[in-house]
Amino acid sequence: MALREQDKHFLASLYSAAAIIFVWKGLWEGLYELPYIGDAFVALFVGFTMLIFSGLIFKEFDPLGGLEQAVLKKLDIVIHSPEKGNFEVRYTDKMLKKELSIPAKYVHKIEEAGMIVVDPVKRSELFIPLHRVTEILYNGKRYWRL
């Protein structure tokens, strides 16, 4: 069973958090002899302050931050595939309140925040935000899932 993109992102964040904890533990073990910094609460405060000011805590541990990039990457692979006609993109339509599918061959362009789909029958464009894409199918079978 393949992991969902959300699970991969969570595990990567958990791994990074454990690595940071081990690095900090190593640093503080060596600094226990210094006055004030040897106190556990001072060390905790200094560590969190440094993480907040570096922006790492908000960038790395954002539970949904990397998901749009993952969707963008997978859609880019699908759109540039020679078998583009065998792929189908599923997304949640907010107005109809249900999940819809479109053939990947109708995806005209992928932008930073979404994809533009051209309907050949209606000859109109539809903008679908990336955060609404839930699944990509290949020949009817799951290729990728959020």
TAWOGI-V635609 format. One record per residue. N is the residue number from 1. RES is the residue in one letter. D_LAST is the distance of its C-alpha to the last C-alpha in Angstrom with 1 decimal. Layout:
BEGIN
n | res | d_last
N | RES | D_LAST
N | RES | D_LAST
END
This chain:
BEGIN
n | res | d_last
1 | M | 13.9
2 | A | 11.2
3 | L | 9.3
4 | R | 5.6
5 | E | 5.0
6 | Q | 6.2
7 | D | 8.8
8 | K | 10.0
9 | H | 10.5
10 | F | 12.3
11 | L | 14.4
12 | A | 15.3
13 | S | 16.5
14 | L | 18.4
15 | Y | 20.0
16 | S | 21.1
17 | A | 22.5
18 | A | 24.5
19 | A | 25.8
20 | I | 27.0
21 | I | 28.6
22 | F | 30.5
23 | V | 31.7
24 | W | 32.9
25 | K | 34.6
26 | G | 36.4
27 | L | 37.5
28 | W | 38.8
29 | E | 40.6
30 | G | 42.6
31 | L | 43.3
32 | Y | 44.5
33 | E | 48.1
34 | L | 47.8
35 | P | 48.9
36 | Y | 46.4
37 | I | 43.3
38 | G | 43.9
39 | D | 43.2
40 | A | 39.7
41 | F | 38.9
42 | V | 40.1
43 | A | 37.9
44 | L | 34.8
45 | F | 35.7
46 | V | 36.2
47 | G | 33.0
48 | F | 30.8
49 | T | 32.9
50 | M | 32.3
51 | L | 28.6
52 | I | 28.5
53 | F | 30.8
54 | S | 29.0
55 | G | 25.7
56 | L | 23.9
57 | I | 23.0
58 | F | 21.3
59 | K | 19.6
60 | E | 18.5
61 | F | 17.6
62 | D | 15.8
63 | P | 12.8
64 | L | 10.8
65 | G | 12.9
66 | G | 11.3
67 | L | 7.8
68 | E | 9.6
69 | Q | 11.5
70 | A | 8.8
71 | V | 7.8
72 | L | 11.6
73 | K | 12.4
74 | K | 10.6
75 | L | 12.1
76 | D | 15.3
77 | I | 15.5
78 | V | 15.1
79 | I | 17.5
80 | H | 20.1
81 | S | 19.9
82 | P | 23.2
83 | E | 21.4
84 | K | 19.6
85 | G | 21.1
86 | N | 19.3
87 | F | 15.8
88 | E | 14.3
89 | V | 11.7
90 | R | 10.4
91 | Y | 10.4
92 | T | 11.8
93 | D | 15.5
94 | K | 17.0
95 | M | 20.5
96 | L | 20.3
97 | K | 18.0
98 | K | 16.1
99 | E | 13.4
100 | L | 14.9
101 | S | 14.7
102 | I | 16.5
103 | P | 17.8
104 | A | 16.8
105 | K | 20.5
106 | Y | 20.8
107 | V | 18.7
108 | H | 21.6
109 | K | 20.4
110 | I | 17.5
111 | E | 18.4
112 | E | 17.4
113 | A | 16.0
114 | G | 15.1
115 | M | 16.2
116 | I | 19.4
117 | V | 19.8
118 | V | 23.4
119 | D | 24.5
120 | P | 27.5
121 | V | 29.2
122 | K | 29.2
123 | R | 29.4
124 | S | 27.3
125 | E | 24.4
126 | L | 21.2
127 | F | 19.2
128 | I | 15.4
129 | P | 13.9
130 | L | 10.8
131 | H | 9.4
132 | R | 9.7
133 | V | 7.7
134 | T | 5.2
135 | E | 6.1
136 | I | 8.9
137 | L | 11.9
138 | Y | 14.9
139 | N | 18.1
140 | G | 16.4
141 | K | 14.5
142 | R | 10.9
143 | Y | 10.6
144 | W | 6.9
145 | R | 3.8
146 | L | 0.0
END
